[in-house]
Amino acid sequence: MLRDHGGIGNYPTDGGQAMFFGFGPFGDEWGSFMLGAFANDVFHTVKNSFTLNKTNGFYLTDTWQASSKLTMNYGLHWDLPGGIYEKKDRATVFLPDAYDLNNGLPGVLAMTNSPLYAPRSVTKVRLNLLGPRANFAYTLNNSTVVRGGYGLSYVPPDMPIGLMAFNSPVSGVDTTCQGSATNNWDSPCTDIGNHLIQPAGRSDLNPSHIFYNQIVQSPVPTIKYPYMQQWNLALSKQWKGDYLTELQYVGSKGTHLPSTGVGTGTGGSFNSIDQLNPVYYSIGGHAANPQQGIMDATGLFAMEPCGKLGGAVTTVGNCLQPFPQFAGVLDTGANSGSQRYEAVSAVFGKRFRTGSVINANYTWAHTVGDTDQPGFGGGGSAQNFYNPAAEKAVGSFDVKHRAIINYVLDLPFGKGNKWLNQGGVSNVVLGGWQVNGITTLQSGFPYSFSNANVNSALFQTGNTYTNVFGAGVARPDLLAGCNLKTSGSYLSKYQNNNFFNANCVVPAGTTSPSDQQTDAQSFMFGNAPRNTDAIRSQALVNFDFTLGKTVSFTERYKLNFKAEFFNIFNHPVFGNAGSQLGAQGGYDQGSPNNQQRLAQLSLRLNF
């Protein structure tokens, strides 16, 4: 059974995923696979797994009319999310402080419901998740009201994809077929013995030894439970002439949120807990590369016996890592992120006696945090897991300014209206018209810079976590005093491929985009923030407009006509240009990512 690599969920039967790399001998990945020539492909085999979570909750609420002017609502929510476990206990956790009985080293991969880890759940079950809520409304006078509120709520426990059982190393395993274009269904993977490697399942309750020298990803049990706090305060006033105004402040704070981490190509963003401590980076060095005339590895790349590994020969850097017996360790359930959002909005509204309405809303907002949208490509990835404070930055979805104007206007012509209040031909032609629309003005999104040409032993490249020294995604330096912004219209920026000043973006420790890093500089972290609002994408300016008319033949029969235009002025809005220093082909230009003008006409007879 083949399963789309982009999908997530339970596997009701043994199955897996197939990933194809290169076009194969027949010019197409899928075509070559179907014809039996599937060289350089990866088969991810998965044991049938069912991730379960039983959630309960209780809520108490009350309303208190404290006075004729003050009303209060308050309540308490008791969340009992239970644990996350696999139906047949085919799930694992990583215990960084436990010692492996096989080699005496810290770091144990343990099965749930086993002597090494007794609970069935990969997360620690909490029974004290209490969420208070309270709000009030106070009437200052007949036309003015003050409202406010506060609430605390908990994030669903299944939000991190890494907690799902199919992500456990005992539930899934990769078979890589390389080096030949003649592999076929009779001998699918000649380089590994003509078979697909099968997952271990629950065959070994102490499976750490199975994964020595491999990358292990599993959640570290934690009592940290993600929660959100939200609060607001608003002043509303009804004015003479059916005018309405409101001024509102809104805030929220997320604590213990799933971490941004690094992407692994499986829909998850995980934290590396096996990163080589930066205090050792000064040792430096480089790997052997005979093709470039570098015959000997030096420094952290030098091969020497490692006492931790019983004298086995490995790199100096690997021996210094927290868990040298593994090629990497990823915590798939880290709740170490935080985020804060604040906004002030102003609302204006006007109602007309004819039924027409005009509303205008302006919001200033700002989002700051060290996590964005784990697993969904939102914002920059973590760079240095030893310095989480450096990941604090503006949110990738931060929109500082947003204004929306919407209106529904009945034109005052024809029978029953101010002008041409008569029947006949003039009423048929000019009466019954209505216009409505939505105008949206919005500032752009921040940029996230990364570096492609980096020390691949330290930093992750692409979606595959193969960097042995365990850091995150490298970011470049942004030169101090250099203005990232460029002048001109966005059309000219698109035509000239200069959405930002590329001379400001340089490899860490250097002063020019074309500089090559020295061995020492290749171990430096860039000073670019995870997301930066020093430069933003193009602002959104969009007009949606509808023109409609109703013709009444009799009291029963009416004909409705509508002409609807979305993005009526066909205004292009360019998304973020490519922002990876050293990417093949340079920075891409980006492209319009909003909907082109769309017009539709409709005619409907009501009876």
Summary of the structure (lengths in Angstrom):
residues: 607
radius of gyration: 30.3
end to end distance: 53.7
largest distance: 101.9
contacts: 1912
relative contact order: 0.09
helix: 10%
strand: 40%
